[in-house]
Amino acid sequence: MVDLRRARTTPTDRPSDASGKGTRDYRHSWIVRGHWRNQYYRSRGDHRPIWIADHLAGPGDKPLIGGERVNVLRR
């Protein structure tokens, strides 16, 4: 088994609109796995962990990418 990592680069060709958010044009949609997030509650004045369930991300009219998930156990 071989692990390959992408080289870290700084994106220089990413345009941004007036709000400061990037204007990416995605060509596919994907599934985001469930995860924990620290949510700030202004009324309490602190952060609490909340569970974010699995959901579909990306444009709805684009094809779904992904395949079978493979877990690797390393020692």
PDB file of N, H, CA, C and O in Angstrom:
ATOM      1  N   MET A   1       0.830  -1.162   0.000  1.00  0.00           N
ATOM      2  CA  MET A   1       0.000   0.000   0.000  1.00  0.00           C
ATOM      3  C   MET A   1       0.885   1.239   0.000  1.00  0.00           C
ATOM      4  O   MET A   1       1.916   1.290   0.671  1.00  0.00           O
ATOM      5  N   VAL A   2       0.462   2.222  -0.761  1.00  0.00           N
ATOM      6  H   VAL A   2      -0.375   2.181  -1.306  1.00  0.00           H
ATOM      7  CA  VAL A   2       1.216   3.462  -0.883  1.00  0.00           C
ATOM      8  C   VAL A   2       0.291   4.623  -0.551  1.00  0.00           C
ATOM      9  O   VAL A   2      -0.827   4.694  -1.061  1.00  0.00           O
ATOM     10  N   ASP A   3       0.751   5.531   0.300  1.00  0.00           N
ATOM     11  H   ASP A   3       1.659   5.473   0.715  1.00  0.00           H
ATOM     12  CA  ASP A   3      -0.006   6.737   0.616  1.00  0.00           C
ATOM     13  C   ASP A   3       0.553   7.891  -0.196  1.00  0.00           C
ATOM     14  O   ASP A   3       1.752   8.169  -0.149  1.00  0.00           O
ATOM     15  N   LEU A   4      -0.300   8.552  -0.928  1.00  0.00           N
ATOM     16  H   LEU A   4      -1.274   8.327  -0.966  1.00  0.00           H
ATOM     17  CA  LEU A   4       0.107   9.716  -1.708  1.00  0.00           C
ATOM     18  C   LEU A   4      -0.616  10.933  -1.166  1.00  0.00           C
ATOM     19  O   LEU A   4      -1.818  10.884  -0.905  1.00  0.00           O
ATOM     20  N   ARG A   5       0.105  12.007  -0.998  1.00  0.00           N
ATOM     21  H   ARG A   5       1.081  12.047  -1.210  1.00  0.00           H
ATOM     22  CA  ARG A   5      -0.496  13.249  -0.531  1.00  0.00           C
ATOM     23  C   ARG A   5      -0.341  14.313  -1.595  1.00  0.00           C
ATOM     24  O   ARG A   5       0.652  14.343  -2.322  1.00  0.00           O
ATOM     25  N   ARG A   6      -1.315  15.170  -1.679  1.00  0.00           N
ATOM     26  H   ARG A   6      -2.122  15.146  -1.089  1.00  0.00           H
ATOM     27  CA  ARG A   6      -1.223  16.275  -2.626  1.00  0.00           C
ATOM     28  C   ARG A   6      -0.263  17.314  -2.087  1.00  0.00           C
ATOM     29  O   ARG A   6      -0.160  17.509  -0.876  1.00  0.00           O
ATOM     30  N   ALA A   7       0.433  17.973  -2.980  1.00  0.00           N
ATOM     31  H   ALA A   7       0.350  17.814  -3.963  1.00  0.00           H
ATOM     32  CA  ALA A   7       1.341  19.044  -2.575  1.00  0.00           C
ATOM     33  C   ALA A   7       0.514  20.229  -2.086  1.00  0.00           C
ATOM     34  O   ALA A   7      -0.526  20.545  -2.665  1.00  0.00           O
ATOM     35  N   ARG A   8       0.968  20.876  -1.037  1.00  0.00           N
ATOM     36  H   ARG A   8       1.812  20.620  -0.567  1.00  0.00           H
ATOM     37  CA  ARG A   8       0.272  22.055  -0.534  1.00  0.00           C
ATOM     38  C   ARG A   8       0.666  23.261  -1.374  1.00  0.00           C
ATOM     39  O   ARG A   8       1.846  23.579  -1.526  1.00  0.00           O
ATOM     40  N   THR A   9      -0.335  23.912  -1.907  1.00  0.00           N
ATOM     41  H   THR A   9      -1.293  23.653  -1.784  1.00  0.00           H
ATOM     42  CA  THR A   9      -0.094  25.097  -2.716  1.00  0.00           C
ATOM     43  C   THR A   9      -1.039  26.194  -2.265  1.00  0.00           C
ATOM     44  O   THR A   9      -2.079  25.924  -1.665  1.00  0.00           O
ATOM     45  N   THR A  10      -0.679  27.406  -2.552  1.00  0.00           N
ATOM     46  H   THR A  10       0.166  27.625  -3.040  1.00  0.00           H
ATOM     47  CA  THR A  10      -1.562  28.521  -2.256  1.00  0.00           C
ATOM     48  C   THR A  10      -2.305  28.888  -3.526  1.00  0.00           C
ATOM     49  O   THR A  10      -1.684  29.156  -4.554  1.00  0.00           O
ATOM     50  N   PRO A  11      -3.632  28.902  -3.466  1.00  0.00           N
ATOM     51  CA  PRO A  11      -4.398  29.222  -4.672  1.00  0.00           C
ATOM     52  C   PRO A  11      -4.263  30.704  -5.015  1.00  0.00           C
ATOM     53  O   PRO A  11      -4.608  31.572  -4.214  1.00  0.00           O
ATOM     54  N   THR A  12      -3.761  30.977  -6.205  1.00  0.00           N
ATOM     55  H   THR A  12      -3.480  30.271  -6.856  1.00  0.00           H
ATOM     56  CA  THR A  12      -3.585  32.365  -6.639  1.00  0.00           C
ATOM     57  C   THR A  12      -4.612  32.757  -7.689  1.00  0.00           C
ATOM     58  O   THR A  12      -4.799  33.942  -7.962  1.00  0.00           O
ATOM     59  N   ASP A  13      -5.280  31.770  -8.279  1.00  0.00           N
ATOM     60  H   ASP A  13      -5.128  30.807  -8.057  1.00  0.00           H
ATOM     61  CA  ASP A  13      -6.216  32.068  -9.352  1.00  0.00           C
ATOM     62  C   ASP A  13      -7.663  32.024  -8.895  1.00  0.00           C
ATOM     63  O   ASP A  13      -8.568  31.933  -9.725  1.00  0.00           O
ATOM     64  N   ARG A  14      -7.904  32.088  -7.571  1.00  0.00           N
ATOM     65  H   ARG A  14      -7.169  32.162  -6.897  1.00  0.00           H
ATOM     66  CA  ARG A  14      -9.261  32.009  -7.069  1.00  0.00           C
ATOM     67  C   ARG A  14      -9.850  33.414  -6.962  1.00  0.00           C
ATOM     68  O   ARG A  14      -9.438  34.194  -6.104  1.00  0.00           O
ATOM     69  N   PRO A  15     -10.808  33.739  -7.823  1.00  0.00           N
ATOM     70  CA  PRO A  15     -11.416  35.065  -7.735  1.00  0.00           C
ATOM     71  C   PRO A  15     -12.364  35.147  -6.542  1.00  0.00           C
ATOM     72  O   PRO A  15     -12.849  34.124  -6.060  1.00  0.00           O
ATOM     73  N   SER A  16     -12.624  36.343  -6.076  1.00  0.00           N
ATOM     74  H   SER A  16     -12.230  37.174  -6.468  1.00  0.00           H
ATOM     75  CA  SER A  16     -13.590  36.524  -5.000  1.00  0.00           C
ATOM     76  C   SER A  16     -14.532  37.651  -5.371  1.00  0.00           C
ATOM     77  O   SER A  16     -14.169  38.579  -6.094  1.00  0.00           O
ATOM     78  N   ASP A  17     -15.760  37.550  -4.857  1.00  0.00           N
ATOM     79  H   ASP A  17     -16.055  36.796  -4.269  1.00  0.00           H
ATOM     80  CA  ASP A  17     -16.734  38.596  -5.135  1.00  0.00           C
ATOM     81  C   ASP A  17     -16.672  39.659  -4.041  1.00  0.00           C
ATOM     82  O   ASP A  17     -15.774  39.630  -3.199  1.00  0.00           O
ATOM     83  N   ALA A  18     -17.604  40.582  -4.048  1.00  0.00           N
ATOM     84  H   ALA A  18     -18.333  40.606  -4.731  1.00  0.00           H
ATOM     85  CA  ALA A  18     -17.574  41.716  -3.122  1.00  0.00           C
ATOM     86  C   ALA A  18     -17.708  41.285  -1.659  1.00  0.00           C
ATOM     87  O   ALA A  18     -17.198  41.971  -0.774  1.00  0.00           O
ATOM     88  N   SER A  19     -18.384  40.160  -1.385  1.00  0.00           N
ATOM     89  H   SER A  19     -18.798  39.602  -2.104  1.00  0.00           H
ATOM     90  CA  SER A  19     -18.572  39.721  -0.001  1.00  0.00           C
ATOM     91  C   SER A  19     -17.352  38.999   0.546  1.00  0.00           C
ATOM     92  O   SER A  19     -17.324  38.659   1.728  1.00  0.00           O
ATOM     93  N   GLY A  20     -16.351  38.759  -0.275  1.00  0.00           N
ATOM     94  H   GLY A  20     -16.373  39.035  -1.235  1.00  0.00           H
ATOM     95  CA  GLY A  20     -15.137  38.097   0.184  1.00  0.00           C
ATOM     96  C   GLY A  20     -15.172  36.590   0.038  1.00  0.00           C
ATOM     97  O   GLY A  20     -14.156  35.931   0.258  1.00  0.00           O
ATOM     98  N   LYS A  21     -16.312  36.024  -0.325  1.00  0.00           N
ATOM     99  H   LYS A  21     -17.138  36.559  -0.504  1.00  0.00           H
ATOM    100  CA  LYS A  21     -16.398  34.586  -0.533  1.00  0.00           C
ATOM    101  C   LYS A  21     -15.927  34.251  -1.948  1.00  0.00           C
ATOM    102  O   LYS A  21     -16.116  35.034  -2.879  1.00  0.00           O
ATOM    103  N   GLY A  22     -15.320  33.089  -2.093  1.00  0.00           N
ATOM    104  H   GLY A  22     -15.167  32.453  -1.337  1.00  0.00           H
ATOM    105  CA  GLY A  22     -14.866  32.665  -3.410  1.00  0.00           C
ATOM    106  C   GLY A  22     -16.032  32.366  -4.331  1.00  0.00           C
ATOM    107  O   GLY A  22     -17.139  32.084  -3.873  1.00  0.00           O
ATOM    108  N   THR A  23     -15.786  32.427  -5.603  1.00  0.00           N
ATOM    109  H   THR A  23     -14.887  32.656  -5.974  1.00  0.00           H
ATOM    110  CA  THR A  23     -16.836  32.135  -6.591  1.00  0.00           C
ATOM    111  C   THR A  23     -16.483  30.856  -7.315  1.00  0.00           C
ATOM    112  O   THR A  23     -16.237  30.864  -8.521  1.00  0.00           O
ATOM    113  N   ARG A  24     -16.457  29.768  -6.589  1.00  0.00           N
ATOM    114  H   ARG A  24     -16.656  29.762  -5.609  1.00  0.00           H
ATOM    115  CA  ARG A  24     -16.114  28.482  -7.186  1.00  0.00           C
ATOM    116  C   ARG A  24     -17.277  27.934  -7.988  1.00  0.00           C
ATOM    117  O   ARG A  24     -18.441  28.157  -7.655  1.00  0.00           O
ATOM    118  N   ASP A  25     -16.946  27.213  -9.048  1.00  0.00           N
ATOM    119  H   ASP A  25     -16.001  27.032  -9.319  1.00  0.00           H
ATOM    120  CA  ASP A  25     -17.945  26.569  -9.880  1.00  0.00           C
ATOM    121  C   ASP A  25     -17.710  25.067  -9.779  1.00  0.00           C
ATOM    122  O   ASP A  25     -16.850  24.522 -10.470  1.00  0.00           O
ATOM    123  N   TYR A  26     -18.471  24.400  -8.921  1.00  0.00           N
ATOM    124  H   TYR A  26     -19.170  24.842  -8.359  1.00  0.00           H
ATOM    125  CA  TYR A  26     -18.292  22.963  -8.705  1.00  0.00           C
ATOM    126  C   TYR A  26     -18.886  22.177  -9.860  1.00  0.00           C
ATOM    127  O   TYR A  26     -19.931  22.533 -10.404  1.00  0.00           O
ATOM    128  N   ARG A  27     -18.195  21.090 -10.227  1.00  0.00           N
ATOM    129  H   ARG A  27     -17.346  20.801  -9.785  1.00  0.00           H
ATOM    130  CA  ARG A  27     -18.647  20.233 -11.315  1.00  0.00           C
ATOM    131  C   ARG A  27     -19.277  18.954 -10.821  1.00  0.00           C
ATOM    132  O   ARG A  27     -19.657  18.107 -11.629  1.00  0.00           O
ATOM    133  N   HIS A  28     -19.402  18.786  -9.495  1.00  0.00           N
ATOM    134  H   HIS A  28     -19.093  19.474  -8.838  1.00  0.00           H
ATOM    135  CA  HIS A  28     -19.987  17.584  -8.924  1.00  0.00           C
ATOM    136  C   HIS A  28     -20.528  17.891  -7.529  1.00  0.00           C
ATOM    137  O   HIS A  28     -20.254  18.949  -6.963  1.00  0.00           O
ATOM    138  N   SER A  29     -21.296  16.955  -6.987  1.00  0.00           N
ATOM    139  H   SER A  29     -21.519  16.095  -7.446  1.00  0.00           H
ATOM    140  CA  SER A  29     -21.755  17.049  -5.607  1.00  0.00           C
ATOM    141  C   SER A  29     -21.123  15.893  -4.839  1.00  0.00           C
ATOM    142  O   SER A  29     -20.601  14.959  -5.448  1.00  0.00           O
ATOM    143  N   TRP A  30     -21.163  15.946  -3.509  1.00  0.00           N
ATOM    144  H   TRP A  30     -21.587  16.705  -3.014  1.00  0.00           H
ATOM    145  CA  TRP A  30     -20.506  14.932  -2.693  1.00  0.00           C
ATOM    146  C   TRP A  30     -21.246  14.788  -1.373  1.00  0.00           C
ATOM    147  O   TRP A  30     -22.049  15.643  -1.002  1.00  0.00           O
ATOM    148  N   ILE A  31     -20.969  13.703  -0.673  1.00  0.00           N
ATOM    149  H   ILE A  31     -20.316  13.009  -0.974  1.00  0.00           H
ATOM    150  CA  ILE A  31     -21.578  13.449   0.624  1.00  0.00           C
ATOM    151  C   ILE A  31     -20.583  13.834   1.708  1.00  0.00           C
ATOM    152  O   ILE A  31     -19.425  13.420   1.680  1.00  0.00           O
ATOM    153  N   VAL A  32     -21.050  14.636   2.666  1.00  0.00           N
ATOM    154  H   VAL A  32     -21.991  14.973   2.688  1.00  0.00           H
ATOM    155  CA  VAL A  32     -20.229  15.033   3.810  1.00  0.00           C
ATOM    156  C   VAL A  32     -20.598  14.109   4.959  1.00  0.00           C
ATOM    157  O   VAL A  32     -21.771  13.991   5.312  1.00  0.00           O
ATOM    158  N   ARG A  33     -19.596  13.449   5.546  1.00  0.00           N
ATOM    159  H   ARG A  33     -18.643  13.545   5.259  1.00  0.00           H
ATOM    160  CA  ARG A  33     -19.857  12.545   6.659  1.00  0.00           C
ATOM    161  C   ARG A  33     -20.239  13.330   7.906  1.00  0.00           C
ATOM    162  O   ARG A  33     -19.896  14.505   8.038  1.00  0.00           O
ATOM    163  N   GLY A  34     -20.946  12.680   8.811  1.00  0.00           N
ATOM    164  H   GLY A  34     -21.225  11.726   8.704  1.00  0.00           H
ATOM    165  CA  GLY A  34     -21.329  13.308  10.065  1.00  0.00           C
ATOM    166  C   GLY A  34     -20.099  13.667  10.887  1.00  0.00           C
ATOM    167  O   GLY A  34     -19.084  12.973  10.836  1.00  0.00           O
ATOM    168  N   HIS A  35     -20.196  14.761  11.648  1.00  0.00           N
ATOM    169  H   HIS A  35     -21.021  15.325  11.690  1.00  0.00           H
ATOM    170  CA  HIS A  35     -19.063  15.220  12.437  1.00  0.00           C
ATOM    171  C   HIS A  35     -19.555  16.119  13.570  1.00  0.00           C
ATOM    172  O   HIS A  35     -20.686  16.604  13.549  1.00  0.00           O
ATOM    173  N   TRP A  36     -18.697  16.329  14.543  1.00  0.00           N
ATOM    174  H   TRP A  36     -17.779  15.934  14.560  1.00  0.00           H
ATOM    175  CA  TRP A  36     -19.002  17.225  15.653  1.00  0.00           C
ATOM    176  C   TRP A  36     -18.502  18.625  15.327  1.00  0.00           C
ATOM    177  O   TRP A  36     -17.477  18.799  14.668  1.00  0.00           O
ATOM    178  N   ARG A  37     -19.244  19.616  15.801  1.00  0.00           N
ATOM    179  H   ARG A  37     -20.076  19.475  16.337  1.00  0.00           H
ATOM    180  CA  ARG A  37     -18.856  21.011  15.613  1.00  0.00           C
ATOM    181  C   ARG A  37     -19.114  21.759  16.920  1.00  0.00           C
ATOM    182  O   ARG A  37     -20.118  21.510  17.588  1.00  0.00           O
ATOM    183  N   ASN A  38     -18.221  22.667  17.287  1.00  0.00           N
ATOM    184  H   ASN A  38     -17.406  22.870  16.744  1.00  0.00           H
ATOM    185  CA  ASN A  38     -18.446  23.524  18.442  1.00  0.00           C
ATOM    186  C   ASN A  38     -19.292  24.703  18.007  1.00  0.00           C
ATOM    187  O   ASN A  38     -18.830  25.578  17.274  1.00  0.00           O
ATOM    188  N   GLN A  39     -20.541  24.720  18.466  1.00  0.00           N
ATOM    189  H   GLN A  39     -20.916  24.010  19.061  1.00  0.00           H
ATOM    190  CA  GLN A  39     -21.480  25.781  18.105  1.00  0.00           C
ATOM    191  C   GLN A  39     -21.489  26.837  19.201  1.00  0.00           C
ATOM    192  O   GLN A  39     -21.615  26.507  20.381  1.00  0.00           O
ATOM    193  N   TYR A  40     -21.357  28.100  18.822  1.00  0.00           N
ATOM    194  H   TYR A  40     -21.254  28.368  17.864  1.00  0.00           H
ATOM    195  CA  TYR A  40     -21.394  29.187  19.793  1.00  0.00           C
ATOM    196  C   TYR A  40     -22.842  29.572  20.064  1.00  0.00           C
ATOM    197  O   TYR A  40     -23.623  29.779  19.135  1.00  0.00           O
ATOM    198  N   TYR A  41     -23.195  29.667  21.347  1.00  0.00           N
ATOM    199  H   TYR A  41     -22.560  29.499  22.101  1.00  0.00           H
ATOM    200  CA  TYR A  41     -24.516  30.099  21.769  1.00  0.00           C
ATOM    201  C   TYR A  41     -24.373  31.455  22.448  1.00  0.00           C
ATOM    202  O   TYR A  41     -23.823  31.551  23.545  1.00  0.00           O
ATOM    203  N   ARG A  42     -24.863  32.488  21.802  1.00  0.00           N
ATOM    204  H   ARG A  42     -25.310  32.410  20.911  1.00  0.00           H
ATOM    205  CA  ARG A  42     -24.733  33.842  22.334  1.00  0.00           C
ATOM    206  C   ARG A  42     -25.469  33.978  23.664  1.00  0.00           C
ATOM    207  O   ARG A  42     -24.989  34.663  24.567  1.00  0.00           O
ATOM    208  N   SER A  43     -26.625  33.336  23.792  1.00  0.00           N
ATOM    209  H   SER A  43     -27.015  32.780  23.058  1.00  0.00           H
ATOM    210  CA  SER A  43     -27.400  33.458  25.028  1.00  0.00           C
ATOM    211  C   SER A  43     -26.661  32.859  26.222  1.00  0.00           C
ATOM    212  O   SER A  43     -26.804  33.341  27.346  1.00  0.00           O
ATOM    213  N   ARG A  44     -25.875  31.818  25.986  1.00  0.00           N
ATOM    214  H   ARG A  44     -25.758  31.426  25.073  1.00  0.00           H
ATOM    215  CA  ARG A  44     -25.109  31.184  27.059  1.00  0.00           C
ATOM    216  C   ARG A  44     -23.711  31.774  27.187  1.00  0.00           C
ATOM    217  O   ARG A  44     -23.093  31.717  28.250  1.00  0.00           O
ATOM    218  N   GLY A  45     -23.234  32.329  26.107  1.00  0.00           N
ATOM    219  H   GLY A  45     -23.736  32.375  25.243  1.00  0.00           H
ATOM    220  CA  GLY A  45     -21.899  32.909  26.119  1.00  0.00           C
ATOM    221  C   GLY A  45     -20.782  31.888  26.032  1.00  0.00           C
ATOM    222  O   GLY A  45     -19.654  32.174  26.434  1.00  0.00           O
ATOM    223  N   ASP A  46     -21.072  30.705  25.517  1.00  0.00           N
ATOM    224  H   ASP A  46     -21.989  30.473  25.190  1.00  0.00           H
ATOM    225  CA  ASP A  46     -20.034  29.690  25.369  1.00  0.00           C
ATOM    226  C   ASP A  46     -20.321  28.786  24.180  1.00  0.00           C
ATOM    227  O   ASP A  46     -21.341  28.926  23.505  1.00  0.00           O
ATOM    228  N   HIS A  47     -19.410  27.864  23.940  1.00  0.00           N
ATOM    229  H   HIS A  47     -18.581  27.751  24.489  1.00  0.00           H
ATOM    230  CA  HIS A  47     -19.519  26.906  22.847  1.00  0.00           C
ATOM    231  C   HIS A  47     -19.975  25.566  23.401  1.00  0.00           C
ATOM    232  O   HIS A  47     -19.575  25.162  24.493  1.00  0.00           O
ATOM    233  N   ARG A  48     -20.812  24.885  22.637  1.00  0.00           N
ATOM    234  H   ARG A  48     -21.136  25.213  21.749  1.00  0.00           H
ATOM    235  CA  ARG A  48     -21.252  23.537  22.985  1.00  0.00           C
ATOM    236  C   ARG A  48     -21.116  22.662  21.742  1.00  0.00           C
ATOM    237  O   ARG A  48     -21.394  23.116  20.632  1.00  0.00           O
ATOM    238  N   PRO A  49     -20.687  21.402  21.921  1.00  0.00           N
ATOM    239  CA  PRO A  49     -20.591  20.521  20.756  1.00  0.00           C
ATOM    240  C   PRO A  49     -21.972  20.097  20.269  1.00  0.00           C
ATOM    241  O   PRO A  49     -22.847  19.751  21.063  1.00  0.00           O
ATOM    242  N   ILE A  50     -22.151  20.128  18.954  1.00  0.00           N
ATOM    243  H   ILE A  50     -21.441  20.409  18.309  1.00  0.00           H
ATOM    244  CA  ILE A  50     -23.378  19.630  18.339  1.00  0.00           C
ATOM    245  C   ILE A  50     -22.988  18.668  17.224  1.00  0.00           C
ATOM    246  O   ILE A  50     -21.925  18.809  16.619  1.00  0.00           O
ATOM    247  N   TRP A  51     -23.848  17.692  16.954  1.00  0.00           N
ATOM    248  H   TRP A  51     -24.712  17.578  17.445  1.00  0.00           H
ATOM    249  CA  TRP A  51     -23.614  16.713  15.907  1.00  0.00           C
ATOM    250  C   TRP A  51     -24.201  17.222  14.597  1.00  0.00           C
ATOM    251  O   TRP A  51     -25.381  17.566  14.532  1.00  0.00           O
ATOM    252  N   ILE A  52     -23.383  17.267  13.561  1.00  0.00           N
ATOM    253  H   ILE A  52     -22.424  16.987  13.614  1.00  0.00           H
ATOM    254  CA  ILE A  52     -23.831  17.604  12.214  1.00  0.00           C
ATOM    255  C   ILE A  52     -23.997  16.292  11.469  1.00  0.00           C
ATOM    256  O   ILE A  52     -23.021  15.568  11.268  1.00  0.00           O
ATOM    257  N   ALA A  53     -25.209  15.977  11.059  1.00  0.00           N
ATOM    258  H   ALA A  53     -26.001  16.565  11.222  1.00  0.00           H
ATOM    259  CA  ALA A  53     -25.500  14.697  10.402  1.00  0.00           C
ATOM    260  C   ALA A  53     -24.942  14.662   8.981  1.00  0.00           C
ATOM    261  O   ALA A  53     -24.600  15.700   8.414  1.00  0.00           O
ATOM    262  N   ASP A  54     -24.854  13.455   8.410  1.00  0.00           N
ATOM    263  H   ASP A  54     -25.132  12.612   8.871  1.00  0.00           H
ATOM    264  CA  ASP A  54     -24.450  13.298   7.018  1.00  0.00           C
ATOM    265  C   ASP A  54     -25.369  14.153   6.144  1.00  0.00           C
ATOM    266  O   ASP A  54     -26.571  14.242   6.395  1.00  0.00           O
ATOM    267  N   HIS A  55     -24.792  14.779   5.119  1.00  0.00           N
ATOM    268  H   HIS A  55     -23.816  14.707   4.916  1.00  0.00           H
ATOM    269  CA  HIS A  55     -25.611  15.559   4.200  1.00  0.00           C
ATOM    270  C   HIS A  55     -24.930  15.661   2.842  1.00  0.00           C
ATOM    271  O   HIS A  55     -23.729  15.427   2.705  1.00  0.00           O
ATOM    272  N   LEU A  56     -25.720  16.011   1.859  1.00  0.00           N
ATOM    273  H   LEU A  56     -26.696  16.200   1.971  1.00  0.00           H
ATOM    274  CA  LEU A  56     -25.241  16.177   0.485  1.00  0.00           C
ATOM    275  C   LEU A  56     -24.775  17.605   0.312  1.00  0.00           C
ATOM    276  O   LEU A  56     -25.492  18.538   0.674  1.00  0.00           O
ATOM    277  N   ALA A  57     -23.589  17.793  -0.235  1.00  0.00           N
ATOM    278  H   ALA A  57     -23.006  17.036  -0.529  1.00  0.00           H
ATOM    279  CA  ALA A  57     -23.031  19.124  -0.467  1.00  0.00           C
ATOM    280  C   ALA A  57     -22.764  19.311  -1.945  1.00  0.00           C
ATOM    281  O   ALA A  57     -22.633  18.341  -2.692  1.00  0.00           O
ATOM    282  N   GLY A  58     -22.686  20.558  -2.362  1.00  0.00           N
ATOM    283  H   GLY A  58     -22.792  21.346  -1.755  1.00  0.00           H
ATOM    284  CA  GLY A  58     -22.441  20.866  -3.757  1.00  0.00           C
ATOM    285  C   GLY A  58     -23.745  21.112  -4.489  1.00  0.00           C
ATOM    286  O   GLY A  58     -24.821  20.970  -3.908  1.00  0.00           O
ATOM    287  N   PRO A  59     -23.660  21.479  -5.758  1.00  0.00           N
ATOM    288  CA  PRO A  59     -24.868  21.771  -6.537  1.00  0.00           C
ATOM    289  C   PRO A  59     -25.716  20.518  -6.743  1.00  0.00           C
ATOM    290  O   PRO A  59     -25.193  19.440  -7.026  1.00  0.00           O
ATOM    291  N   GLY A  60     -27.020  20.674  -6.598  1.00  0.00           N
ATOM    292  H   GLY A  60     -27.445  21.549  -6.367  1.00  0.00           H
ATOM    293  CA  GLY A  60     -27.934  19.540  -6.723  1.00  0.00           C
ATOM    294  C   GLY A  60     -28.073  19.003  -8.133  1.00  0.00           C
ATOM    295  O   GLY A  60     -28.471  17.854  -8.321  1.00  0.00           O
ATOM    296  N   ASP A  61     -27.750  19.823  -9.129  1.00  0.00           N
ATOM    297  H   ASP A  61     -27.427  20.757  -8.976  1.00  0.00           H
ATOM    298  CA  ASP A  61     -27.917  19.378 -10.518  1.00  0.00           C
ATOM    299  C   ASP A  61     -26.655  18.729 -11.092  1.00  0.00           C
ATOM    300  O   ASP A  61     -26.639  18.358 -12.266  1.00  0.00           O
ATOM    301  N   LYS A  62     -25.608  18.586 -10.293  1.00  0.00           N
ATOM    302  H   LYS A  62     -25.621  18.887  -9.340  1.00  0.00           H
ATOM    303  CA  LYS A  62     -24.352  17.995 -10.753  1.00  0.00           C
ATOM    304  C   LYS A  62     -24.272  16.533 -10.310  1.00  0.00           C
ATOM    305  O   LYS A  62     -24.944  16.146  -9.353  1.00  0.00           O
ATOM    306  N   PRO A  63     -23.458  15.710 -10.991  1.00  0.00           N
ATOM    307  CA  PRO A  63     -23.367  14.290 -10.629  1.00  0.00           C
ATOM    308  C   PRO A  63     -22.706  14.092  -9.261  1.00  0.00           C
ATOM    309  O   PRO A  63     -21.857  14.880  -8.845  1.00  0.00           O
ATOM    310  N   LEU A  64     -23.109  13.037  -8.586  1.00  0.00           N
ATOM    311  H   LEU A  64     -23.799  12.397  -8.924  1.00  0.00           H
ATOM    312  CA  LEU A  64     -22.576  12.692  -7.276  1.00  0.00           C
ATOM    313  C   LEU A  64     -21.295  11.894  -7.447  1.00  0.00           C
ATOM    314  O   LEU A  64     -21.267  10.909  -8.185  1.00  0.00           O
ATOM    315  N   ILE A  65     -20.220  12.319  -6.761  1.00  0.00           N
ATOM    316  H   ILE A  65     -20.242  13.119  -6.162  1.00  0.00           H
ATOM    317  CA  ILE A  65     -18.980  11.563  -6.824  1.00  0.00           C
ATOM    318  C   ILE A  65     -18.813  10.774  -5.540  1.00  0.00           C
ATOM    319  O   ILE A  65     -19.530  10.984  -4.562  1.00  0.00           O
ATOM    320  N   GLY A  66     -17.878   9.885  -5.562  1.00  0.00           N
ATOM    321  H   GLY A  66     -17.295   9.714  -6.357  1.00  0.00           H
ATOM    322  CA  GLY A  66     -17.600   9.065  -4.388  1.00  0.00           C
ATOM    323  C   GLY A  66     -17.861   7.620  -4.722  1.00  0.00           C
ATOM    324  O   GLY A  66     -18.465   7.293  -5.743  1.00  0.00           O
ATOM    325  N   GLY A  67     -17.409   6.790  -3.870  1.00  0.00           N
ATOM    326  H   GLY A  67     -16.918   7.056  -3.040  1.00  0.00           H
ATOM    327  CA  GLY A  67     -17.611   5.368  -4.085  1.00  0.00           C
ATOM    328  C   GLY A  67     -17.657   4.684  -2.745  1.00  0.00           C
ATOM    329  O   GLY A  67     -18.059   5.270  -1.740  1.00  0.00           O
ATOM    330  N   GLU A  68     -17.247   3.460  -2.743  1.00  0.00           N
ATOM    331  H   GLU A  68     -16.921   2.984  -3.560  1.00  0.00           H
ATOM    332  CA  GLU A  68     -17.230   2.722  -1.506  1.00  0.00           C
ATOM    333  C   GLU A  68     -16.169   3.295  -0.575  1.00  0.00           C
ATOM    334  O   GLU A  68     -15.071   3.651  -1.003  1.00  0.00           O
ATOM    335  N   ARG A  69     -16.509   3.373   0.679  1.00  0.00           N
ATOM    336  H   ARG A  69     -17.401   3.084   1.027  1.00  0.00           H
ATOM    337  CA  ARG A  69     -15.546   3.861   1.667  1.00  0.00           C
ATOM    338  C   ARG A  69     -14.671   2.712   2.117  1.00  0.00           C
ATOM    339  O   ARG A  69     -15.158   1.622   2.416  1.00  0.00           O
ATOM    340  N   VAL A  70     -13.378   2.966   2.162  1.00  0.00           N
ATOM    341  H   VAL A  70     -12.982   3.852   1.918  1.00  0.00           H
ATOM    342  CA  VAL A  70     -12.413   1.952   2.575  1.00  0.00           C
ATOM    343  C   VAL A  70     -11.693   2.439   3.814  1.00  0.00           C
ATOM    344  O   VAL A  70     -11.112   3.524   3.812  1.00  0.00           O
ATOM    345  N   ASN A  71     -11.727   1.652   4.866  1.00  0.00           N
ATOM    346  H   ASN A  71     -12.199   0.770   4.868  1.00  0.00           H
ATOM    347  CA  ASN A  71     -11.010   1.984   6.093  1.00  0.00           C
ATOM    348  C   ASN A  71      -9.709   1.186   6.132  1.00  0.00           C
ATOM    349  O   ASN A  71      -9.686   0.006   5.784  1.00  0.00           O
ATOM    350  N   VAL A  72      -8.627   1.838   6.558  1.00  0.00           N
ATOM    351  H   VAL A  72      -8.646   2.797   6.842  1.00  0.00           H
ATOM    352  CA  VAL A  72      -7.338   1.189   6.650  1.00  0.00           C
ATOM    353  C   VAL A  72      -6.915   1.188   8.107  1.00  0.00           C
ATOM    354  O   VAL A  72      -6.921   2.233   8.757  1.00  0.00           O
ATOM    355  N   LEU A  73      -6.554   0.040   8.617  1.00  0.00           N
ATOM    356  H   LEU A  73      -6.550  -0.810   8.089  1.00  0.00           H
ATOM    357  CA  LEU A  73      -6.073  -0.068   9.981  1.00  0.00           C
ATOM    358  C   LEU A  73      -4.553  -0.169   9.942  1.00  0.00           C
ATOM    359  O   LEU A  73      -4.001  -1.096   9.349  1.00  0.00           O
ATOM    360  N   ARG A  74      -3.883   0.782  10.574  1.00  0.00           N
ATOM    361  H   ARG A  74      -4.332   1.535  11.056  1.00  0.00           H
ATOM    362  CA  ARG A  74      -2.415   0.798  10.594  1.00  0.00           C
ATOM    363  C   ARG A  74      -1.944   0.671  12.025  1.00  0.00           C
ATOM    364  O   ARG A  74      -2.617   1.114  12.956  1.00  0.00           O
ATOM    365  N   ARG A  75      -0.791   0.067  12.192  1.00  0.00           N
ATOM    366  H   ARG A  75      -0.245  -0.292  11.436  1.00  0.00           H
ATOM    367  CA  ARG A  75      -0.186  -0.054  13.518  1.00  0.00           C
ATOM    368  C   ARG A  75       1.163   0.617  13.513  1.00  0.00           C
ATOM    369  O   ARG A  75       1.849   0.632  14.535  1.00  0.00           O
TER     370      ARG A  75
END
